[in-house]
């Protein structure tokens, strides 16, 4: 499994709208083979981690190289350097 973690710091009053934006993106992401799901983790410091799960790095790249990714990210803007982390994962249970 391949994991992408997008770290977004957003004021508390804007968190709900930002999270709805991620929820709105899910149906489009589901069209990509290899998309396994997404979770939003909210920390006390106004940080939201958008954790997306993919079958492989290649599956994620199919999405990130698609025009839909650009639509989901404001016309092609990506997160600032260091704001997205990637992991290979093994599910134990």
Secondary structure, 3 states (H helix, E strand, C coil): CEEEEEEEECCHHHHHHHHHHHHHHHHHHCCCCCEEEEEEEECCCCEEEEEEEECCHHHHHHHHCCHHHHHHCCCCCCCCCCCEEEEECCCCC
